[in-house]
Structure formats: C-alpha cells, structure tokens
Amino acid sequence: MRGIDSGSASFHKLTEMQNQFTDISALRHVKLCDGSRKGAAVMPNVLIHKASELKAETRVALEAELGRSLQDDEEVSIMTFVPHAAPTGKARTEAGRKLQDHFNRIDQKMKGAPEKETEEALDEALRNVRPGYRERE
C-alpha cells in the first residue's frame, strides 16, 4: 500500500475491502501535474478468483485460453483496461534510452557472476512469484 499513509482512513478502508472481498480494488500510483506521485484507490475492473471456486464452464474456458490445466490452489486474475498508445518520436527514443540504461546497471551488478548461478537464481525468483512457472527445457 505504498503511497497512502498507513494511519489514514483510506488505508484502513482499502485494507478492510481487500480482506472482505475476493474481487478487490486495485491500488495504483497516479502521476500528478507537478510530477509527484500520490497513491490512489481505483476500481479498474480487476477480478481475482480461486481456481477451486470457479464455475465448471468458466474453468474450462480459462484452461482452454491458457493452454493448460489450472491447479485448485491457483488464483486467476482478470483485468480489463484501455491500452495507451506507444510513445513515438523523442519520447520513444528517451524511453528506449532509459530502458537500456537500466539494463546496463543490472549488467554491471552481475559482472563476474557465473551464468549457471544467474540462471538458477532467475528461475528460483520466477517460481516464487509465478506459481505456474515452468522452466525452459
């Protein structure tokens, strides 16, 4: 809940809502005109369901879309949003430069690390954050 004071009424209301409902409100950071960021509660059409509680026909449809079976202990999230246009011109060039700078900083930190250890650490991290992650073969 970054961006909202943990002592505020908004924070407590969001926490209460998240604890009460499976379909939760999302928290995102809104960039203000002055460039600062402020946490804001929004309802962007986000649904989170436990796979074990899905209707049979819904589960079958989701498994068909995913191309794999769902495990009962997995959760499925569905989000709808209107995508924004990709940056063009100078904005695109600047975004690409910032991304390359980020990758370069990561590469510097990884300098000298054995490739096998790096791959194993990446696979472990992916398994921890993505329950259905399957390693490359």
DSSP file (Angstrom, degrees, kcal/mol; ACC not computed):
  #  RESIDUE AA STRUCTURE BP1 BP2  ACC     N-H-->O    O-->H-N    N-H-->O    O-->H-N    TCO  KAPPA ALPHA  PHI   PSI    X-CA   Y-CA   Z-CA
    1    1 A M    >         0   0    0      0, 0.0     3,-1.3     0, 0.0    38,-0.1   0.000 360.0 360.0 360.0  43.0    0.0    0.0    0.0
    2    2 A R  T 3   +     0   0    0      1,-0.2     3,-0.1    25,-0.1    36,-0.0  -0.311 360.0  34.6 -60.2 144.9    2.8    2.4   -0.9
    3    3 A G  T 3  S+     0   0    0      1,-0.1    36,-1.2    36,-0.1     2,-0.5   0.199  99.4  85.9  97.7 -16.7    1.7    6.0   -1.4
    4    4 A I  S <  S-     0   0    0     -3,-1.3    -1,-0.1    34,-0.1     2,-0.1  -0.977  86.6-110.6-119.5 131.0   -1.1    6.1    1.2
    5    5 A D    >   -     0   0    0     -2,-0.5     3,-2.0     1,-0.2     6,-0.4  -0.382  22.6-137.0 -58.3 126.4   -0.3    6.9    4.9
    6    6 A S  T 3  S+     0   0    0      1,-0.3    -1,-0.2    -2,-0.1    -4,-0.0   0.632 103.1  54.9 -65.8 -12.1   -0.8    3.6    6.8
    7    7 A G  T 3  S+     0   0    0      4,-0.1    -1,-0.3     5,-0.0    -2,-0.1   0.488  88.0 106.4 -94.7  -4.0   -2.6    5.6    9.5
    8    8 A S  S <> S-     0   0    0     -3,-2.0     4,-1.8     1,-0.1     5,-0.1  -0.324  78.4-122.5 -79.0 158.8   -5.1    7.2    7.2
    9    9 A A  H  > S+     0   0    0      1,-0.2     4,-2.5     2,-0.2     5,-0.2   0.854 113.2  57.9 -64.3 -35.4   -8.8    6.3    6.9
   10   10 A S  H  > S+     0   0    0      2,-0.2     4,-2.6     1,-0.2    -1,-0.2   0.914 105.0  50.1 -61.9 -42.7   -8.3    5.5    3.2
   11   11 A F  H  > S+     0   0    0     -6,-0.4     4,-2.5     1,-0.2    -1,-0.2   0.937 112.5  46.1 -60.7 -47.9   -5.6    2.9    4.1
   12   12 A H  H  X S+     0   0    0     -4,-1.8     4,-2.3     1,-0.2    -1,-0.2   0.876 112.4  50.7 -65.5 -37.2   -7.8    1.2    6.7
   13   13 A K  H  X S+     0   0    0     -4,-2.5     4,-2.6     2,-0.2    -1,-0.2   0.922 111.7  47.4 -66.3 -43.9  -10.8    1.2    4.3
   14   14 A L  H  X S+     0   0    0     -4,-2.6     4,-2.7     2,-0.2     5,-0.2   0.920 112.2  49.7 -63.0 -43.0   -8.8   -0.4    1.5
   15   15 A T  H  X S+     0   0    0     -4,-2.5     4,-2.0     1,-0.2    -1,-0.2   0.918 111.7  48.9 -60.6 -43.4   -7.3   -3.0    3.8
   16   16 A E  H  X S+     0   0    0     -4,-2.3     4,-1.6     2,-0.2    -2,-0.2   0.913 111.8  48.8 -62.8 -43.4  -10.8   -3.8    5.0
   17   17 A M  H  X S+     0   0    0     -4,-2.6     4,-2.1     1,-0.2    -2,-0.2   0.917 111.1  49.8 -63.2 -43.1  -12.2   -4.1    1.5
   18   18 A Q  H  < S+     0   0    0     -4,-2.7    -1,-0.2     1,-0.2    -2,-0.2   0.857 111.8  48.5 -66.0 -33.9   -9.3   -6.3    0.4
   19   19 A N  H  < S+     0   0    0     -4,-2.0    -1,-0.2    -5,-0.2    -2,-0.2   0.798 114.7  45.8 -74.1 -28.1   -9.9   -8.6    3.4
   20   20 A Q  H  < S+     0   0    0     -4,-1.6     2,-0.3    -5,-0.2    -2,-0.2   0.824 110.7  47.9 -85.0 -32.7  -13.6   -8.8    2.8
   21   21 A F     <  -     0   0    0     -4,-2.1    -1,-0.1    -5,-0.1     3,-0.0  -0.830  53.3-153.9-120.5 147.9  -13.8   -9.5   -0.9
   22   22 A T  S    S+     0   0    0     -2,-0.3     2,-1.0     1,-0.2    26,-0.2   0.846  96.9  66.2 -77.8 -37.9  -12.1  -11.7   -3.4
   23   23 A D  S    S-     0   0    0     24,-0.2     2,-0.2    -3,-0.1    -1,-0.2  -0.760  86.0-171.8 -82.8 105.4  -12.8   -9.1   -6.1
   24   24 A I        -     0   0    0     -2,-1.0    22,-0.3     1,-0.1     2,-0.2  -0.637  26.2-113.9-106.4 157.0  -10.5   -6.4   -4.8
   25   25 A S        -     0   0    0     -2,-0.2     2,-0.3   -11,-0.2    18,-0.2  -0.561  36.7-125.1 -78.3 152.7   -9.9   -2.8   -5.7
   26   26 A A  E     -A   42   0A   0     16,-1.4    16,-2.0    -2,-0.2     2,-0.5  -0.671  10.7-142.6 -99.2 155.7   -6.5   -2.0   -7.1
   27   27 A L  E     +A   41   0A   0     -2,-0.3     2,-0.3    14,-0.2    14,-0.2  -0.975  28.4 165.5-117.0 125.0   -4.1    0.5   -5.8
   28   28 A R  E     -A   40   0A   0     12,-1.8    12,-2.1    -2,-0.5     2,-0.5  -0.933  37.1-110.0-136.3 163.0   -2.0    2.4   -8.3
   29   29 A H  E     -A   39   0A   0     -2,-0.3     2,-0.5    10,-0.2    10,-0.2  -0.790  26.9-152.0 -94.7 132.5    0.1    5.5   -8.3
   30   30 A V  E     -A   38   0A   0      8,-2.3     8,-1.8    -2,-0.5     2,-0.6  -0.896  11.4-136.2-105.0 127.5   -1.2    8.5  -10.1
   31   31 A K  E     -A   37   0A   0     -2,-0.5     6,-0.2     6,-0.2     2,-0.1  -0.743  24.5-146.9 -84.7 121.7    1.3   10.9  -11.5
   32   32 A L    >   -     0   0    0      4,-3.0     3,-2.3    -2,-0.6    -1,-0.0  -0.360  27.2 -99.9 -84.9 166.7    0.1   14.5  -10.7
   33   33 A C  T 3  S+     0   0    0      1,-0.3    -1,-0.1     2,-0.1    -2,-0.0   0.820 122.5  56.3 -55.8 -34.6    0.6   17.5  -12.9
   34   34 A D  T 3  S-     0   0    0      1,-0.1    -1,-0.3     2,-0.1     3,-0.1   0.421 120.9-107.4 -81.1   3.7    3.6   18.7  -10.8
   35   35 A G  S <  S+     0   0    0     -3,-2.3    -2,-0.1     1,-0.3    -1,-0.1   0.304  80.7 124.7  91.0  -9.7    5.3   15.3  -11.4
   36   36 A S        -     0   0    0     -5,-0.1    -4,-3.0     1,-0.0     2,-0.4  -0.321  55.6-127.8 -78.1 167.6    4.8   14.0   -7.9
   37   37 A R  E     -A   31   0A   0     -6,-0.2     2,-0.4    -3,-0.1    -6,-0.2  -0.920  21.7-175.6-119.0 144.9    3.1   10.7   -7.2
   38   38 A K  E     -A   30   0A   0     -8,-1.8    -8,-2.3    -2,-0.4     2,-0.2  -0.999  29.2-116.6-138.4 134.7    0.2   10.0   -4.9
   39   39 A G  E     -A   29   0A   0    -36,-1.2     2,-0.4    -2,-0.4   -10,-0.2  -0.478  38.2-178.6 -68.9 138.2   -1.4    6.7   -4.1
   40   40 A A  E     -A   28   0A   0    -12,-2.1   -12,-1.8    -2,-0.2     2,-0.5  -1.000  27.0-127.8-141.9 138.7   -5.0    6.5   -5.2
   41   41 A A  E     +A   27   0A   0     -2,-0.4     2,-0.3   -14,-0.2   -14,-0.2  -0.728  37.0 171.3 -84.0 130.5   -7.6    3.8   -4.9
   42   42 A V  E     -A   26   0A   0    -16,-2.0   -16,-1.4    -2,-0.5    -2,-0.0  -0.935  34.7-138.2-135.6 159.2   -9.2    3.0   -8.2
   43   43 A M        +     0   0    0     -2,-0.3     2,-0.2   -18,-0.2   -18,-0.1  -0.764  29.5 167.8-117.1  82.1  -11.6    0.3   -9.4
   44   44 A P        -     0   0    0      0, 0.0    36,-0.6     0, 0.0    -1,-0.1  -0.036  64.3 -88.9 -91.2  34.4  -10.1   -0.7  -12.8
   45   45 A N        +     0   0    0      1,-0.2    35,-1.5    -2,-0.2     2,-0.5   0.982  69.8 163.5  61.4  59.8  -12.2   -3.8  -13.4
   46   46 A V  E     -B   79   0B   0    -22,-0.3     2,-0.4    33,-0.2    33,-0.2  -0.944  14.5-175.1-112.0 128.0  -10.0   -6.3  -11.6
   47   47 A L  E     -B   78   0B   0     31,-2.8    31,-2.8    -2,-0.5     2,-0.4  -0.974   5.8-171.6-122.6 137.7  -11.3   -9.7  -10.6
   48   48 A I  E     +B   77   0B   0     -2,-0.4     2,-0.4    29,-0.2    29,-0.2  -0.991  12.0 174.9-129.6 124.6   -9.4  -12.3   -8.6
   49   49 A H  E     -B   76   0B   0     27,-2.9    27,-3.4    -2,-0.4     2,-0.4  -0.961  33.4-118.3-129.9 145.4  -10.8  -15.8   -8.2
   50   50 A K  E >   -B   75   0B   0     -2,-0.4     3,-1.6    25,-0.2     4,-0.4  -0.669  24.9-133.5 -76.6 134.5   -9.6  -19.0   -6.7
   51   51 A A  G >  S+     0   0    0     23,-2.9     3,-1.3    -2,-0.4    21,-0.2   0.867 105.1  59.5 -58.1 -37.2   -9.4  -21.7   -9.3
   52   52 A S  G 3  S+     0   0    0     20,-1.1    -1,-0.3    22,-0.4    20,-0.1   0.687 106.0  48.9 -66.4 -17.4  -11.2  -24.2   -7.0
   53   53 A E  G <  S+     0   0    0     -3,-1.6    -1,-0.2    19,-0.1    -2,-0.2   0.368  84.8 113.9-105.0   3.8  -14.2  -21.9   -6.7
   54   54 A L  S <  S-     0   0    0     -3,-1.3     2,-0.1    -4,-0.4    -3,-0.0  -0.440  76.5-103.3 -74.3 148.3  -14.7  -21.2  -10.5
   55   55 A K     >  -     0   0    0      1,-0.1     4,-2.7    -2,-0.1     3,-0.2  -0.413  35.8-114.0 -63.2 148.3  -17.8  -22.5  -12.2
   56   56 A A  H  > S+     0   0    0      1,-0.2     4,-2.4     2,-0.2     5,-0.2   0.897 115.6  47.7 -55.6 -45.5  -17.0  -25.6  -14.3
   57   57 A E  H  > S+     0   0    0      1,-0.2     4,-1.9     2,-0.2    -1,-0.2   0.845 112.4  49.9 -68.5 -31.9  -17.7  -23.9  -17.6
   58   58 A T  H  > S+     0   0    0     -3,-0.2     4,-2.5     2,-0.2    -2,-0.2   0.921 110.8  49.4 -69.3 -43.8  -15.6  -20.8  -16.7
   59   59 A R  H  X S+     0   0    0     -4,-2.7     4,-2.7     1,-0.2     5,-0.2   0.913 110.5  50.1 -61.9 -43.5  -12.7  -23.0  -15.6
   60   60 A V  H  X S+     0   0    0     -4,-2.4     4,-2.1    -5,-0.2    -1,-0.2   0.914 111.3  49.1 -61.4 -43.2  -12.8  -25.0  -18.8
   61   61 A A  H  X S+     0   0    0     -4,-1.9     4,-2.0     2,-0.2    -2,-0.2   0.913 112.8  47.1 -64.0 -42.8  -12.8  -21.7  -20.9
   62   62 A L  H  X S+     0   0    0     -4,-2.5     4,-2.7     2,-0.2     5,-0.2   0.906 111.0  51.1 -65.8 -41.7   -9.9  -20.3  -18.9
   63   63 A E  H  X>S+     0   0    0     -4,-2.7     4,-1.9     1,-0.2     5,-1.2   0.880 109.2  51.8 -63.6 -36.6   -7.9  -23.5  -19.2
   64   64 A A  H  <5S+     0   0    0     -4,-2.1    -1,-0.2    -5,-0.2    -2,-0.2   0.915 112.1  45.8 -65.1 -42.0   -8.5  -23.5  -23.0
   65   65 A E  H  <5S+     0   0    0     -4,-2.0    -2,-0.2     1,-0.2    -1,-0.2   0.894 116.6  44.6 -66.9 -40.4   -7.2  -19.9  -23.2
   66   66 A L  H  <5S-     0   0    0     -4,-2.7    -1,-0.2     2,-0.2    -2,-0.2   0.768 102.6-132.4 -74.8 -26.0   -4.2  -20.6  -21.0
   67   67 A G  T  <5S+     0   0    0     -4,-1.9     2,-0.3     1,-0.3    -3,-0.2   0.718  76.5  70.0  78.7  20.9   -3.4  -23.9  -22.8
   68   68 A R  S   <S-     0   0    0     -5,-1.2    -1,-0.3    -6,-0.2    -2,-0.2  -0.978  87.6 -89.9-158.6 164.4   -3.0  -25.8  -19.5
   69   69 A S        -     0   0    0     -2,-0.3     2,-0.3    -3,-0.1    -9,-0.0  -0.511  38.9-124.2 -77.3 148.2   -5.0  -27.1  -16.6
   70   70 A L        -     0   0    0     -2,-0.2     2,-0.3   -11,-0.1    -1,-0.0  -0.738  18.5-131.3 -89.3 142.1   -5.5  -24.9  -13.5
   71   71 A Q    >   -     0   0    0     -2,-0.3     3,-2.0     1,-0.1   -20,-0.2  -0.712  19.5-122.3 -87.8 145.0   -4.4  -26.2  -10.1
   72   72 A D  T 3  S+     0   0    0     -2,-0.3   -20,-1.1     1,-0.3   -19,-0.1   0.791 111.3  54.8 -59.2 -28.6   -7.0  -25.9   -7.4
   73   73 A D  T 3  S+     0   0    0    -22,-0.1    -1,-0.3   -23,-0.1     2,-0.2   0.414  91.2  97.9 -88.3   4.3   -4.6  -23.8   -5.2
   74   74 A E    <   -     0   0    0     -3,-2.0   -23,-2.9    57,-0.0   -22,-0.4  -0.522  63.9-141.4 -87.0 158.1   -4.0  -21.2   -8.0
   75   75 A E  E     -B   50   0B   0    -25,-0.3     2,-0.5    -2,-0.2   -25,-0.2  -0.920   7.8-147.6-116.1 148.0   -5.8  -17.9   -8.3
   76   76 A V  E     -B   49   0B   0    -27,-3.4   -27,-2.9    -2,-0.4     2,-0.4  -0.960  10.7-164.9-116.2 127.9   -6.9  -16.4  -11.6
   77   77 A S  E     -B   48   0B   0     -2,-0.5     2,-0.4   -29,-0.2   -29,-0.2  -0.930   1.9-167.8-114.6 141.0   -6.9  -12.6  -12.1
   78   78 A I  E     -B   47   0B   0    -31,-2.8   -31,-2.8    -2,-0.4     2,-0.4  -0.992   8.1-179.3-126.2 129.4   -8.7  -10.9  -14.9
   79   79 A M  E     -B   46   0B   0     -2,-0.4     2,-0.4   -33,-0.2   -33,-0.2  -0.995  10.3-163.4-133.2 134.3   -8.1   -7.2  -15.7
   80   80 A T        +     0   0    0    -35,-1.5     2,-0.3   -36,-0.6    -2,-0.0  -0.928  23.2 150.1-113.0 143.1   -9.7   -5.0  -18.3
   81   81 A F        -     0   0    0     -2,-0.4    -2,-0.0     2,-0.0   -36,-0.0  -0.981  47.7-108.7-161.5 161.2   -8.2   -1.7  -19.3
   82   82 A V        -     0   0    0     -2,-0.3    -2,-0.0     1,-0.0     2,-0.0  -0.885  41.6-132.8 -96.0 117.3   -7.8    0.6  -22.3
   83   83 A P        -     0   0    0      0, 0.0     2,-0.2     0, 0.0     3,-0.0  -0.321  15.1-127.7 -70.2 153.5   -4.3    0.5  -23.5
   84   84 A H        -     0   0    0      1,-0.1     2,-0.1    -2,-0.0     0, 0.0  -0.650  31.2 -94.0 -96.0 159.0   -2.4    3.7  -24.2
   85   85 A A        -     0   0    0     -2,-0.2    -1,-0.1     1,-0.1     3,-0.1  -0.420  45.0-104.7 -69.0 144.9   -0.6    4.4  -27.5
   86   86 A A        -     0   0    0      1,-0.1    -1,-0.1    -2,-0.1     6,-0.1  -0.405  45.0 -97.3 -66.0 145.8    3.1    3.6  -27.6
   87   87 A P        -     0   0    0      0, 0.0     2,-0.3     0, 0.0    -1,-0.1  -0.281  43.6-162.0 -63.7 152.9    5.3    6.6  -27.4
   88   88 A T    >>  -     0   0    0     -3,-0.1     3,-1.1     4,-0.0     4,-0.8  -0.841  45.5  -2.4-129.0 167.4    6.6    8.0  -30.7
   89   89 A G  H 3> S-     0   0    0     -2,-0.3     4,-2.1     1,-0.2     3,-0.2  -0.212 128.2  -3.2  59.2-133.0    9.5   10.3  -31.7
   90   90 A K  H 3> S+     0   0    0      1,-0.2     4,-2.8     2,-0.2    -1,-0.2   0.860 134.0  56.6 -62.9 -37.9   11.6   11.7  -29.0
   91   91 A A  H <> S+     0   0    0     -3,-1.1     4,-2.3     2,-0.2    -1,-0.2   0.893 108.9  47.0 -62.4 -39.1    9.5   10.2  -26.2
   92   92 A R  H  X S+     0   0    0     -4,-0.8     4,-2.4     2,-0.2    -2,-0.2   0.920 112.5  49.1 -67.4 -43.9   10.1    6.7  -27.7
   93   93 A T  H  X S+     0   0    0     -4,-2.1     4,-2.3     1,-0.2    -2,-0.2   0.921 112.6  48.0 -60.7 -45.1   13.8    7.3  -28.1
   94   94 A E  H  X S+     0   0    0     -4,-2.8     4,-2.5     2,-0.2    -2,-0.2   0.900 110.7  50.9 -64.4 -41.9   14.1    8.6  -24.5
   95   95 A A  H  X S+     0   0    0     -4,-2.3     4,-2.2     1,-0.2    -1,-0.2   0.914 111.2  48.7 -62.1 -42.6   12.1    5.6  -23.1
   96   96 A G  H  X S+     0   0    0     -4,-2.4     4,-2.5     2,-0.2    -2,-0.2   0.893 110.8  50.4 -63.5 -40.5   14.4    3.2  -25.0
   97   97 A R  H  X S+     0   0    0     -4,-2.3     4,-2.5     2,-0.2    -2,-0.2   0.916 110.6  49.1 -64.0 -43.4   17.5    5.0  -23.7
   98   98 A K  H  X S+     0   0    0     -4,-2.5     4,-2.1     2,-0.2    -2,-0.2   0.896 111.9  49.1 -63.7 -40.2   16.2    4.8  -20.1
   99   99 A L  H  X S+     0   0    0     -4,-2.2     4,-2.4     2,-0.2    -2,-0.2   0.923 111.5  48.4 -65.4 -43.7   15.4    1.1  -20.5
  100  100 A Q  H  X S+     0   0    0     -4,-2.5     4,-2.5     1,-0.2    -2,-0.2   0.896 109.8  52.8 -63.7 -39.3   18.9    0.4  -21.9
  101  101 A D  H  X S+     0   0    0     -4,-2.5     4,-2.1     2,-0.2    -1,-0.2   0.904 109.1  50.4 -60.0 -41.5   20.5    2.4  -19.0
  102  102 A H  H  X S+     0   0    0     -4,-2.1     4,-2.0     2,-0.2    -2,-0.2   0.935 111.0  47.7 -62.2 -47.2   18.5    0.2  -16.6
  103  103 A F  H  X S+     0   0    0     -4,-2.4     4,-2.7     1,-0.2    -2,-0.2   0.891 109.8  53.7 -61.5 -39.3   19.7   -3.0  -18.3
  104  104 A N  H  X S+     0   0    0     -4,-2.5     4,-2.2     1,-0.2    -1,-0.2   0.899 107.2  50.8 -63.0 -40.4   23.3   -1.7  -18.3
  105  105 A R  H  X S+     0   0    0     -4,-2.1     4,-1.8     2,-0.2    -1,-0.2   0.905 111.3  48.4 -64.1 -40.3   23.1   -1.1  -14.5
  106  106 A I  H  X S+     0   0    0     -4,-2.0     4,-1.7     1,-0.2    -2,-0.2   0.930 109.8  52.2 -63.5 -45.4   21.9   -4.6  -14.0
  107  107 A D  H  X S+     0   0    0     -4,-2.7     4,-0.6     1,-0.2    -2,-0.2   0.888 107.4  52.6 -59.1 -39.7   24.7   -6.0  -16.2
  108  108 A Q  H >< S+     0   0    0     -4,-2.2     3,-0.7     1,-0.2    -1,-0.2   0.900 109.0  49.2 -63.2 -40.8   27.2   -4.1  -14.1
  109  109 A K  H 3< S+     0   0    0     -4,-1.8    -1,-0.2     1,-0.2    -2,-0.2   0.818 112.8  48.3 -66.9 -29.9   25.9   -5.6  -10.9
  110  110 A M  H >< S+     0   0    0     -4,-1.7     3,-2.5    -5,-0.1    -1,-0.2   0.498  80.0 131.6 -90.0  -4.4   26.0   -9.1  -12.4
  111  111 A K  T << S+     0   0    0     -3,-0.7    -3,-0.1    -4,-0.6    -4,-0.0  -0.232  77.6  11.7 -53.6 127.6   29.6   -8.7  -13.8
  112  112 A G  T 3  S+     0   0    0      1,-0.3    -1,-0.3     0, 0.0    -2,-0.1   0.300  91.8 131.5  88.8 -10.1   31.6  -11.8  -12.8
  113  113 A A    <   -     0   0    0     -3,-2.5    -1,-0.3     1,-0.1     2,-0.1  -0.594  66.9-107.1 -76.8 134.6   28.6  -13.9  -11.7
  114  114 A P     >  -     0   0    0      0, 0.0     4,-2.2     0, 0.0     5,-0.2  -0.367  21.9-130.5 -61.4 137.4   28.7  -17.4  -13.2
  115  115 A E  H  > S+     0   0    0      1,-0.2     4,-2.7     2,-0.2     5,-0.2   0.872 105.9  54.5 -58.3 -40.2   26.0  -17.8  -15.9
  116  116 A K  H  > S+     0   0    0      1,-0.2     4,-2.4     2,-0.2    -1,-0.2   0.927 109.9  46.2 -62.4 -44.4   24.7  -21.0  -14.3
  117  117 A E  H  > S+     0   0    0      2,-0.2     4,-2.4     1,-0.2    -1,-0.2   0.890 111.9  52.3 -64.1 -39.0   24.2  -19.4  -10.9
  118  118 A T  H  X S+     0   0    0     -4,-2.2     4,-2.3     2,-0.2    -2,-0.2   0.935 111.2  46.1 -62.1 -47.2   22.5  -16.4  -12.6
  119  119 A E  H  X S+     0   0    0     -4,-2.7     4,-2.7     1,-0.2    -2,-0.2   0.901 112.5  50.5 -62.8 -42.0   20.0  -18.6  -14.5
  120  120 A E  H  X S+     0   0    0     -4,-2.4     4,-2.3     2,-0.2    -1,-0.2   0.900 110.8  49.0 -63.9 -40.7   19.3  -20.7  -11.3
  121  121 A A  H  X S+     0   0    0     -4,-2.4     4,-2.3     2,-0.2    -2,-0.2   0.901 112.0  48.9 -65.6 -40.9   18.6  -17.5   -9.3
  122  122 A L  H  X S+     0   0    0     -4,-2.3     4,-2.5     2,-0.2    -2,-0.2   0.930 111.5  48.8 -64.0 -46.2   16.3  -16.2  -12.1
  123  123 A D  H  X S+     0   0    0     -4,-2.7     4,-2.4     1,-0.2    -2,-0.2   0.903 111.3  50.3 -60.7 -41.4   14.4  -19.5  -12.3
  124  124 A E  H  X S+     0   0    0     -4,-2.3     4,-1.9     2,-0.2    -1,-0.2   0.919 110.7  49.2 -62.8 -43.8   14.0  -19.6   -8.5
  125  125 A A  H  X S+     0   0    0     -4,-2.3     4,-1.7     1,-0.2    -2,-0.2   0.913 111.5  49.2 -62.6 -42.6   12.7  -16.0   -8.4
  126  126 A L  H  X S+     0   0    0     -4,-2.5     4,-2.2     1,-0.2     7,-0.2   0.903 109.1  51.9 -65.0 -40.5   10.2  -16.8  -11.2
  127  127 A R  H  < S+     0   0    0     -4,-2.4    -1,-0.2     1,-0.2    -2,-0.2   0.874 109.5  51.7 -62.2 -35.5    9.0  -19.9   -9.4
  128  128 A N  H  < S+     0   0    0     -4,-1.9    -1,-0.2     1,-0.2    -2,-0.2   0.846 119.6  32.3 -70.9 -34.1    8.4  -17.8   -6.3
  129  129 A V  H  < S+     0   0    0     -4,-1.7    -2,-0.2     1,-0.2    -1,-0.2   0.636 121.6  47.0-100.4 -14.9    6.3  -15.1   -8.0
  130  130 A R    ><  -     0   0    0     -4,-2.2     3,-2.3    -5,-0.2    -1,-0.2  -0.864  65.4-166.1-129.4  97.2    4.6  -17.2  -10.7
  131  131 A P  T 3  S+     0   0    0      0, 0.0    -1,-0.1     0, 0.0    -4,-0.0   0.792  89.1  47.5 -55.6 -32.1    3.1  -20.4   -9.2
  132  132 A G  T 3  S+     0   0    0      2,-0.1     2,-0.1   -61,-0.0    -5,-0.1   0.297  80.8 137.2 -93.0  11.4    2.6  -22.0  -12.6
  133  133 A Y    <   -     0   0    0     -3,-2.3     2,-0.5    -7,-0.2    -3,-0.0  -0.339  35.1-164.7 -63.7 131.5    6.0  -21.1  -14.0
  134  134 A R        -     0   0    0     -2,-0.1     3,-0.1    -8,-0.0    -2,-0.1  -0.980  20.5-120.7-118.9 128.4    7.7  -24.0  -15.9
  135  135 A E        -     0   0    0     -2,-0.5     2,-0.0     1,-0.1   -12,-0.0  -0.210  34.4 -94.1 -66.1 154.3   11.4  -23.8  -16.6
  136  136 A R              0   0    0      1,-0.1    -1,-0.1     0, 0.0     0, 0.0  -0.347 360.0 360.0 -63.5 147.5   12.8  -23.8  -20.1
  137  137 A E              0   0    0     -3,-0.1    -1,-0.1    -2,-0.0    -2,-0.1   0.396 360.0 360.0-111.5 360.0   13.7  -27.2  -21.4
